[in-house]
Amino acid sequence: MKVLETTRLVLRPWTLEDVEDLYDYAKDPRVGPNAGWPPHKDKEMSKKIVESFIKAGDVYAIELKFHHKVIGSIGLHEISKKDEFGVMEQREVGYVLHPEYWGMGYITEGVKAVLSYAFEVLHIDVIWCSHFEFNERSKHVIERCGFKYSFTENKRLNLLEKQEVKCLCYSLTRGEYALLS
Ligand SMILES: CC(C)(COP(=O)(O)OP(=O)(O)OC[C@H]1O[C@@H](n2cnc3c(N)ncnc32)[C@H](O)[C@@H]1OP(=O)(O)O)[C@@H](O)C(=O)NCCC(=O)NCCS
């Protein structure tokens, strides 16, 4: 993973030293359930997740530049191709942020950096992003980043007692991205 830098953030690979920081926000019930996973019960669970991030190599740790503290994550995941865009190279972006840092624009800043890297350096054709119907904060991030609404699907959240939710899916093509700025 290439380290990405913004005005206030460093987006970099996860390390085992980040377990405490992950647990600090992943234990909060406002975080995981909005993204499809349960709050972490203990640090051991956070350690397993950090290990899975390291293995997958597609999730950035969001580090506050001048504090060296990890306050969230942004993933750029490979996905199975959605028919609408046929054979094009597609990815999905996902993110979470420590609630103490909500309302400061950090996620929008980080996602914009990932979009720039994905479109301009990796030459990805289409990036997807989605939010559950009740997740207004995530909806605003998606809109601020320029994604366009595509479709809604019903999802069963296996990690959250098979809760059923409506998931709104958005896409952004490289061409649309080029017209944004
Ligand atoms: C979704 C989530 C990441 C959004 O966090 P957020 O803090 O609202 O998003 P941003 O970091 O982009 O901050 C945007 C807010 O900061 C404000 N802001 C303050 N300073 C800013 C700055 N310098 N630049 C941009 N925005 C700024 C914006 O006006 C906006 O405020 P608003 O929400 O009142 O409109 C967060 O709520 C979260 O982690 N939720 C739980 C997990 C989750 O839902 N993940 C997504 C699953 S789809």
The ligand as an SDF file (V2000), in Angstrom:
LIG
                    3D

 48 50  0  0  0  0  0  0  0  0999 V2000
  -19.7930    7.9070    8.6420 C   0  0  0  0  0  0  0  0  0  0  0  0
  -18.7570    8.7020    9.4100 C   0  0  0  0  0  0  0  0  0  0  0  0
  -17.3670    8.2450    9.0390 C   0  0  0  0  0  0  0  0  0  0  0  0
  -18.9320   10.1770    9.0440 C   0  0  0  0  0  0  0  0  0  0  0  0
  -18.1470   10.9760    9.9020 O   0  0  0  0  0  0  0  0  0  0  0  0
  -18.2760   12.5660    9.8220 P   0  0  0  0  0  0  0  0  0  0  0  0
  -17.4310   13.1560   10.8560 O   0  0  0  0  0  0  0  0  0  0  0  0
  -19.7140   12.9360    9.7930 O   0  0  0  0  0  0  0  0  0  0  0  0
  -17.7120   12.8600    8.3640 O   0  0  0  0  0  0  0  0  0  0  0  0
  -16.5510   13.8690    7.9740 P   0  0  0  0  0  0  0  0  0  0  0  0
  -15.3080   13.4840    8.6730 O   0  0  0  0  0  0  0  0  0  0  0  0
  -16.5070   13.9300    6.5150 O   0  0  0  0  0  0  0  0  0  0  0  0
  -17.0420   15.2390    8.5920 O   0  0  0  0  0  0  0  0  0  0  0  0
  -18.0930   15.9520    7.9690 C   0  0  0  0  0  0  0  0  0  0  0  0
  -18.6250   17.0170    8.9140 C   0  0  0  0  0  0  0  0  0  0  0  0
  -17.5470   17.8140    9.3690 O   0  0  0  0  0  0  0  0  0  0  0  0
  -17.8340   19.2150    9.1220 C   0  0  0  0  0  0  0  0  0  0  0  0
  -16.5220   19.8690    8.9690 N   0  0  0  0  0  0  0  0  0  0  0  0
  -15.8980   20.5470    9.9590 C   0  0  0  0  0  0  0  0  0  0  0  0
  -14.7000   20.9590    9.5520 N   0  0  0  0  0  0  0  0  0  0  0  0
  -14.5430   20.5260    8.2830 C   0  0  0  0  0  0  0  0  0  0  0  0
  -13.4890   20.6310    7.3390 C   0  0  0  0  0  0  0  0  0  0  0  0
  -12.3420   21.2630    7.6200 N   0  0  0  0  0  0  0  0  0  0  0  0
  -13.6460   20.0460    6.1260 N   0  0  0  0  0  0  0  0  0  0  0  0
  -14.7970   19.4010    5.8270 C   0  0  0  0  0  0  0  0  0  0  0  0
  -15.8360   19.2630    6.6990 N   0  0  0  0  0  0  0  0  0  0  0  0
  -15.6970   19.8220    7.9130 C   0  0  0  0  0  0  0  0  0  0  0  0
  -18.7440   19.1660    7.9180 C   0  0  0  0  0  0  0  0  0  0  0  0
  -19.5050   20.3420    7.8050 O   0  0  0  0  0  0  0  0  0  0  0  0
  -19.5980   17.9740    8.2500 C   0  0  0  0  0  0  0  0  0  0  0  0
  -20.5280   18.3560    9.2320 O   0  0  0  0  0  0  0  0  0  0  0  0
  -22.0480   17.8570    9.1740 P   0  0  0  0  0  0  0  0  0  0  0  0
  -22.0150   16.3760    9.3990 O   0  0  0  0  0  0  0  0  0  0  0  0
  -22.7120   18.5770   10.2820 O   0  0  0  0  0  0  0  0  0  0  0  0
  -22.5450   18.1860    7.7980 O   0  0  0  0  0  0  0  0  0  0  0  0
  -18.9380    8.5230   10.9430 C   0  0  0  0  0  0  0  0  0  0  0  0
  -20.2080    9.0050   11.3030 O   0  0  0  0  0  0  0  0  0  0  0  0
  -18.8030    7.0690   11.3920 C   0  0  0  0  0  0  0  0  0  0  0  0
  -17.7030    6.5720   11.5810 O   0  0  0  0  0  0  0  0  0  0  0  0
  -19.9410    6.4070   11.5850 N   0  0  0  0  0  0  0  0  0  0  0  0
  -19.9470    5.0010   12.0540 C   0  0  0  0  0  0  0  0  0  0  0  0
  -19.4050    4.0420   11.0130 C   0  0  0  0  0  0  0  0  0  0  0  0
  -20.0700    4.2480    9.6800 C   0  0  0  0  0  0  0  0  0  0  0  0
  -21.2350    4.6110    9.6120 O   0  0  0  0  0  0  0  0  0  0  0  0
  -19.3280    3.9930    8.6070 N   0  0  0  0  0  0  0  0  0  0  0  0
  -19.8550    4.1040    7.2730 C   0  0  0  0  0  0  0  0  0  0  0  0
  -20.5540    2.8760    6.8880 C   0  0  0  0  0  0  0  0  0  0  0  0
  -21.3620    3.0900    5.3290 S   0  0  0  0  0  0  0  0  0  0  0  0
  1  2  1  0
  2  3  1  0
  2  4  1  0
  2 36  1  0
  4  5  1  0
  5  6  1  0
  6  7  2  0
  6  8  1  0
  6  9  1  0
  9 10  1  0
 10 11  2  0
 10 12  1  0
 10 13  1  0
 13 14  1  0
 14 15  1  0
 15 16  1  0
 15 30  1  0
 16 17  1  0
 17 18  1  0
 17 28  1  0
 18 19  1  0
 18 27  1  0
 19 20  2  0
 20 21  1  0
 21 22  1  0
 21 27  2  0
 22 23  1  0
 22 24  2  0
 24 25  1  0
 25 26  2  0
 26 27  1  0
 28 29  1  0
 28 30  1  0
 30 31  1  0
 31 32  1  0
 32 33  2  0
 32 34  1  0
 32 35  1  0
 36 37  1  0
 36 38  1  0
 38 39  2  0
 38 40  1  0
 40 41  1  0
 41 42  1  0
 42 43  1  0
 43 44  2  0
 43 45  1  0
 45 46  1  0
 46 47  1  0
 47 48  1  0
M  END
$$$$
